[in-house]
């Protein structure tokens, strides 16, 4: 497969029995990238690859349900015998390394330089690993947050991360073969616009001209089944729910 997505976790806002928080393994062009590191996803990652062989780790934002298992990764890579041959690039918002250092009571993350190489994301950030191209775009959330566009061999996957309705997400998802999109909330309350309803996820896929929609990060006010049905109605195209353990070609 030229580009493939393996679902490691989808839960919001906390892991559940058998259901880790957000995490995905992106494979293509000779590279493997762990996308978001929600609690529980590091264990699932090990079902599908050796973490020491990762080409990169990409973190959409620093809410714990998307980055908490970076701590598990540190223990595995630095102390658990999963030592990589070279430090793994970690693309993440600026404060990521400092937060990890704080857990260990260290002033900075220099002590991890043998296993992790922290690189700060910004709007328009690009990276290449093998023939896999990654582009990050700032999206609307209540903290600094990014969506991801991954391209390989003429195929495109777009991941919303956590995002409210915004033009940046539509531009990022333009013409995507697979749009992996959150549908976290049943409805907006008190004017907050930092997540998507299923209808908004479906409308974003339709307006962006995506070929297929994969619904993820469904919150506790919805069921996955209901969210997927509602998103599909708004999209009008092929729609499915992201399921832990599934791998699909893009």
C-alpha positions in Angstrom: 0.0 0.0 0.0 1.4 3.4 -1.0 -0.3 5.2 1.9 -2.1 3.4 4.8 -3.7 4.4 8.1 -3.8 2.2 11.2 -6.2 3.3 14.0 -4.6 3.0 17.4 -7.2 5.0 19.4 -10.2 7.3 19.0 -11.6 7.9 22.5 -12.5 11.4 23.8 -11.7 12.8 26.4 -10.3 9.8 28.3 -9.3 6.2 27.4 -11.9 3.5 28.0 -11.5 -0.3 28.4 -10.2 -1.5 25.0 -10.4 2.0 23.5 -7.3 4.3 23.8 -7.4 8.0 23.1 -6.4 9.5 19.8 -3.5 7.8 18.0 -2.8 6.6 14.5 0.0 5.0 12.6 0.6 6.5 9.2 2.6 4.3 6.8 3.8 5.2 3.3 6.8 5.9 1.1 9.0 3.8 3.2 8.2 5.7 6.4 6.1 5.2 9.5 4.8 8.1 11.6 2.9 7.9 14.9 0.2 10.6 14.7 -1.0 11.8 18.1 -0.1 9.9 21.2 -3.3 9.7 23.3 -3.3 7.6 26.5 -3.2 3.9 25.6 -2.0 4.4 22.0 1.6 3.5 22.7 0.6 -0.1 23.6 -1.5 -0.4 20.5 1.4 1.0 18.4 3.5 -1.9 19.5 1.0 -4.3 17.9 1.8 -2.9 14.5 5.4 -1.8 14.6 8.5 -1.5 16.7 8.5 2.0 18.1 12.2 2.2 17.8 11.8 2.1 14.0 9.5 5.1 13.8 10.6 7.8 11.4 8.7 10.5 13.2 6.1 11.4 15.8 3.5 14.1 15.1 1.4 15.7 17.8 -1.6 17.9 16.9 -1.8 19.7 20.2 -1.0 19.4 23.9 -4.2 18.3 25.4 -3.5 15.1 27.3 -5.9 13.0 25.3 -3.6 13.6 22.3 -0.2 13.6 23.8 -0.3 11.8 27.1 1.4 8.7 25.9 4.5 10.5 24.9 5.5 9.8 28.5 5.0 6.1 28.0 7.1 6.4 24.8 9.9 8.1 26.8 10.0 5.2 29.2 9.9 2.7 26.4 12.5 4.4 24.2 14.9 5.6 27.0 14.6 3.0 29.6 12.6 0.0 28.3 14.9 -1.5 25.7 13.2 0.1 22.7 16.1 2.4 22.0 16.0 3.8 18.4 19.1 3.9 16.3 18.9 7.7 16.0 16.7 10.2 17.8 13.1 10.2 16.5 11.9 13.6 15.3 8.9 14.8 17.3 6.8 17.5 15.5 4.7 19.2 18.2 3.7 22.6 19.5 6.5 24.5 21.2 5.9 23.6 24.9 5.9 19.8 24.3 9.5 19.1 25.3 9.3 21.4 28.4 6.2 19.6 29.7 7.9 16.2 29.5 10.9 17.6 31.2 8.7 18.9 34.0 7.4 15.4 34.7 11.0 14.3 35.5 11.8 17.5 37.4 14.3 18.5 34.8 14.9 22.1 33.6 14.8 21.1 30.0 14.5 18.0 27.8 18.2 17.7 26.9 18.4 14.4 28.8 16.1 12.9 26.1 18.2 14.0 23.2 19.5 10.5 22.6 16.0 9.2 21.8 13.8 12.2 20.8 14.5 15.2 18.6 11.8 17.9 19.3 10.9 20.1 16.4 8.4 22.9 16.8 5.3 23.0 14.6 4.0 26.1 13.0 1.4 27.0 10.4 2.7 25.7 7.1 5.3 23.4 8.6 6.5 20.8 6.1 8.5 17.6 6.6 9.5 14.7 4.4 10.3 11.1 5.4 11.1 8.8 2.6 8.5 9.6 0.0 5.9 10.7 2.6 5.3 14.4 2.7 3.7 16.1 5.8 2.1 19.5 5.9 0.7 21.1 9.1 -1.8 23.8 9.3 -3.1 25.8 12.3 -6.8 25.1 13.0 -9.4 26.5 15.4 -9.2 25.1 19.0 -8.9 26.5 22.5 -5.1 25.9 22.5 -2.5 26.0 19.7 -3.5 23.1 17.4 -2.7 21.7 14.0 -4.3 19.6 11.3 -2.2 17.3 9.1 -2.1 16.7 5.4 -0.1 13.6 4.4 0.8 12.9 0.7 2.4 9.9 -0.9 2.4 8.4 -4.4 -0.5 10.6 -5.5 -2.7 9.8 -2.5 -3.7 12.2 0.3 -4.9 11.7 3.9 -6.0 14.7 6.0 -6.4 14.6 9.8 -8.3 17.3 11.5 -6.8 16.9 14.9 -9.1 18.8 17.2 -10.8 21.7 15.4 -13.8 23.8 15.3 -15.4 25.0 12.1 -12.8 27.0 10.2 -11.7 27.8 6.6 -8.2 26.5 7.4 -9.6 23.0 7.9 -11.4 23.2 4.6 -8.3 24.3 2.7 -6.2 21.6 4.4 -8.7 18.9 3.5 -9.2 20.1 -0.1 -9.4 17.1 -2.5 -8.3 14.5 0.2 -8.8 10.9 -0.7 -9.4 10.2 3.0 -10.5 12.8 5.6 -10.0 11.6 9.1 -12.1 14.1 11.1 -13.3 14.5 14.6 -17.0 14.7 15.4 -16.7 15.3 19.1 -19.9 17.1 20.2 -23.6 16.8 19.8 -24.1 20.5 19.6 -22.4 23.8 20.4 -23.1 25.4 23.7 -22.4 28.8 25.1 -20.8 29.9 21.9 -17.8 27.5 22.0 -16.6 26.6 18.5 -13.5 24.4 19.3 -14.9 21.0 18.2 -17.1 19.8 15.4 -20.6 18.3 15.4 -21.1 15.3 13.1 -23.0 17.5 10.7 -20.0 20.0 10.6 -17.6 17.1 10.0 -19.7 15.9 7.1 -20.2 19.4 5.7 -16.4 20.0 5.9 -15.8 16.8 3.9 -18.3 17.8 1.3 -17.1 21.4 1.0 -13.5 20.3 0.8 -14.3 17.8 -2.0 -13.0 14.8 0.0 -13.5 11.3 -1.4 -14.1 9.5 1.8 -14.8 10.5 5.4 -13.6 8.6 8.5 -15.2 9.8 11.7 -13.1 9.8 14.9 -12.8 11.4 18.4 -16.5 11.0 19.2 -17.2 12.5 22.7 -19.4 11.2 25.5 -22.5 13.1 24.4 -22.7 10.9 21.3 -22.3 7.3 20.2 -20.0 6.4 17.4 -22.8 4.9 15.4 -25.1 8.0 15.7 -22.2 10.3 15.0 -21.3 8.4 11.8 -24.9 8.3 10.5 -25.3 12.1 11.1 -21.9 12.9 9.5 -22.7 10.7 6.5 -26.0 12.4 5.9 -24.3 15.8 5.8 -21.4 14.6 3.6 -23.4 12.5 1.1 -20.4 10.3 0.3 -18.7 7.2 1.7 -18.5 7.5 5.5 -17.2 5.1 8.1 -16.1 5.2 11.8 -12.5 4.8 12.7 -12.1 1.5 14.6 -9.1 0.5 16.8 -6.9 -2.0 15.1 -8.2 -1.4 11.5 -5.7 -0.6 8.7 -7.0 0.9 5.5 -5.3 1.9 2.3 -5.8 5.6 1.4 
